[in-house]
Amino acid sequence: MDCARIATKLREQILRFSGELSLDLPKVGRRFVTEMIYGIQARQSLRLSEVGRALGEETPIKKIVERLSRQLRRPHLASHLTNRLLRVAESQIDASTLLIPDLSDLQKKYAKKMEHLATVRDGSEKTEGPGYWTLHVVATEIASSRLIPLYGRLFSQNAPDHISENEEITKALRIVSEKTAKRGIWVMDRGGDR
């Protein structure tokens, strides 16, 4: 298969997936979801400047980043995308599907002014630094390498609405369980016994 056909097929898959995720969003919101998915894939980066460069627009990069930033602040965007992602994935979850929550950190070593920046511990490098916690839930089948993303959340213990890490985990388990009709087997590491 030549590069042009691969690129076309990838674009079609991104459009189909982003269309399913952004269903019921206004036109500007749907465009934003498509641009973000494409930009993240194309540049393998979450930085808005890199996503913006991937879009190949003649608009100055500063204006593109401002536009993407405005859309990221869209009220209820995260919960809408989480619900849509779960709706898309729910048909692939059965009684024997493994549901795996993963609590991790995202260090922002050079950050000074980011909102609600907290101290996190990098488990792999065994260092502490500024950053955020992440909580993801993925689904997979036994003896399969395919992962299906179900839930993702970035949080900080310094945010005014933060209650506890346990509350974040419980919330994720509750949301995924409700949307998958309580199908699947939860698999947790030793931190899950709390």
C-alpha positions as CSV (number, residue, x, y, z in Angstrom):
1,M,0.0,0.0,0.0
2,D,1.5,3.4,-1.0
3,C,1.8,6.4,1.4
4,A,-1.0,8.4,-0.2
5,R,-3.5,5.5,0.2
6,I,-2.4,5.0,3.8
7,A,-2.8,8.7,4.5
8,T,-6.2,8.7,2.9
9,K,-7.3,5.7,5.0
10,L,-6.0,7.3,8.2
11,R,-7.9,10.5,7.5
12,E,-11.1,8.6,6.9
13,Q,-10.7,6.7,10.2
14,I,-10.0,10.0,12.1
15,L,-13.0,11.6,10.5
16,R,-15.3,8.7,11.3
17,F,-14.0,8.4,14.9
18,S,-14.1,12.1,15.6
19,G,-17.6,12.3,14.1
20,E,-18.8,9.7,16.6
21,L,-17.1,11.4,19.5
22,S,-18.3,14.9,18.6
23,L,-21.9,13.9,17.8
24,D,-24.3,16.5,19.3
25,L,-21.6,19.2,19.6
26,P,-22.1,22.4,17.6
27,K,-20.2,22.6,14.2
28,V,-17.3,24.5,15.8
29,G,-17.0,21.8,18.5
30,R,-17.0,19.0,15.9
31,R,-14.3,20.8,13.9
32,F,-12.2,21.2,17.1
33,V,-12.4,17.4,18.0
34,T,-11.4,16.5,14.5
35,E,-8.5,18.9,14.4
36,M,-7.2,17.8,17.8
37,I,-7.3,14.1,17.0
38,Y,-5.6,14.7,13.6
39,G,-3.0,17.0,15.1
40,I,-2.2,14.8,18.0
41,Q,-1.8,11.8,15.6
42,A,0.2,13.7,13.1
43,R,2.7,15.4,15.5
44,Q,2.6,12.7,18.3
45,S,2.3,15.7,20.7
46,L,-0.3,17.2,23.0
47,R,1.1,20.7,22.7
48,L,-1.4,23.0,21.0
49,S,1.4,24.7,19.0
50,E,2.4,21.3,17.5
51,V,-1.3,20.4,16.9
52,G,-1.7,23.7,15.2
53,R,1.3,23.2,13.0
54,A,0.0,19.9,11.9
55,L,-3.2,21.5,10.6
56,G,-1.2,23.3,7.9
57,E,-3.2,26.5,8.0
58,E,-1.9,29.8,6.8
59,T,-3.2,31.5,9.9
60,P,-0.5,32.5,12.4
61,I,0.2,29.7,14.9
62,K,-0.5,32.1,17.8
63,K,-4.1,32.6,16.5
64,I,-4.6,28.8,16.0
65,V,-3.4,28.1,19.6
66,E,-5.8,30.7,20.9
67,R,-8.7,29.2,18.9
68,L,-7.9,25.7,20.2
69,S,-7.5,27.0,23.8
70,R,-10.9,28.6,23.6
71,Q,-12.5,25.3,22.5
72,L,-10.7,23.4,25.3
73,R,-12.5,25.7,27.8
74,R,-15.8,24.7,26.3
75,P,-18.1,23.9,29.3
76,H,-18.8,20.2,29.7
77,L,-16.6,19.2,26.8
78,A,-14.7,16.5,28.8
79,S,-17.8,14.9,30.2
80,H,-19.4,14.9,26.7
81,L,-16.4,13.3,25.1
82,T,-16.2,10.7,27.9
83,N,-19.8,9.8,27.5
84,R,-19.5,9.5,23.7
85,L,-16.3,7.4,24.0
86,L,-18.1,5.0,26.4
87,R,-21.1,4.9,24.1
88,V,-18.9,4.0,21.1
89,A,-17.0,1.4,23.2
90,E,-19.8,-0.2,25.1
91,S,-20.8,-2.7,22.5
92,Q,-17.2,-4.1,22.7
93,I,-17.4,-4.8,26.4
94,D,-18.8,-8.2,27.5
95,A,-18.8,-10.2,30.7
96,S,-15.2,-11.4,30.3
97,T,-13.6,-8.1,29.2
98,L,-10.9,-6.8,31.5
99,L,-11.4,-3.3,32.8
100,I,-8.1,-1.8,34.0
101,P,-7.9,1.5,35.8
102,D,-4.5,3.2,35.9
103,L,-3.5,6.0,38.2
104,S,-0.4,7.8,37.0
105,D,1.4,11.1,37.2
106,L,2.2,13.8,34.6
107,Q,5.2,15.9,35.7
108,K,5.5,19.4,34.3
109,K,9.2,20.0,35.4
110,Y,9.4,23.5,34.1
111,A,5.9,24.7,34.9
112,K,5.5,27.6,37.3
113,K,2.1,29.2,36.6
114,M,-0.1,26.4,35.5
115,E,-3.5,26.2,37.1
116,H,-3.7,24.1,40.3
117,L,-0.2,22.8,39.8
118,A,0.5,20.2,42.5
119,T,3.4,18.0,43.7
120,V,3.4,14.6,42.2
121,R,5.8,11.6,42.5
122,D,7.2,10.1,39.4
123,G,7.2,6.4,40.2
124,S,9.6,5.4,37.4
125,E,12.2,8.1,38.1
126,K,11.5,8.2,41.9
127,T,11.4,12.0,41.9
128,E,8.9,14.6,43.1
129,G,8.0,17.6,41.0
130,P,5.2,19.9,39.9
131,G,2.5,18.2,37.8
132,Y,-0.9,16.5,37.8
133,W,-2.4,13.1,38.4
134,T,-4.0,11.1,35.6
135,L,-6.6,8.4,35.8
136,H,-7.4,6.2,32.8
137,V,-9.5,3.1,32.4
138,V,-8.9,0.8,29.4
139,A,-10.6,-2.4,28.3
140,T,-8.9,-5.4,26.8
141,E,-9.5,-9.1,26.3
142,I,-7.4,-11.9,27.8
143,A,-4.5,-12.7,25.4
144,S,-5.1,-9.6,23.3
145,S,-2.8,-6.6,22.8
146,R,-5.7,-4.3,21.8
147,L,-6.6,-1.6,24.3
148,I,-10.0,0.2,24.2
149,P,-9.9,3.6,26.0
150,L,-12.9,4.1,28.1
151,Y,-12.1,7.0,30.5
152,G,-9.5,9.6,31.1
153,R,-9.1,12.4,33.6
154,L,-6.4,14.8,34.6
155,F,-6.8,16.1,38.2
156,S,-4.9,18.0,40.9
157,Q,-5.2,17.7,44.6
158,N,-4.8,21.5,44.7
159,A,-8.0,22.1,42.7
160,P,-10.8,23.6,44.8
161,D,-13.3,20.9,43.8
162,H,-10.9,18.0,44.6
163,I,-12.1,15.7,47.3
164,S,-9.7,12.8,47.3
165,E,-7.9,10.3,45.1
166,N,-10.2,7.6,46.3
167,E,-13.2,9.8,45.2
168,E,-11.6,10.2,41.7
169,I,-11.1,6.4,41.4
170,T,-14.7,5.7,42.7
171,K,-16.1,8.2,40.2
172,A,-14.3,6.5,37.3
173,L,-15.4,3.1,38.3
174,R,-19.0,4.3,38.7
175,I,-19.1,6.1,35.3
176,V,-17.6,3.1,33.4
177,S,-19.8,0.5,35.2
178,E,-23.0,2.5,34.5
179,K,-22.1,2.9,30.8
180,T,-21.1,-0.7,30.3
181,A,-24.2,-2.1,32.1
182,K,-21.8,-3.5,34.8
183,R,-20.2,-5.9,32.3
184,G,-16.5,-6.7,32.5
185,I,-14.0,-7.7,35.2
186,W,-12.2,-5.0,37.1
187,V,-8.5,-5.6,37.4
188,M,-6.5,-3.4,39.7
189,D,-3.0,-3.4,41.1
190,R,-2.2,-3.4,44.8
191,G,-3.4,0.3,45.1
192,G,-6.9,-0.9,44.3
193,D,-7.4,-2.5,47.7
194,R,-8.2,0.8,49.4
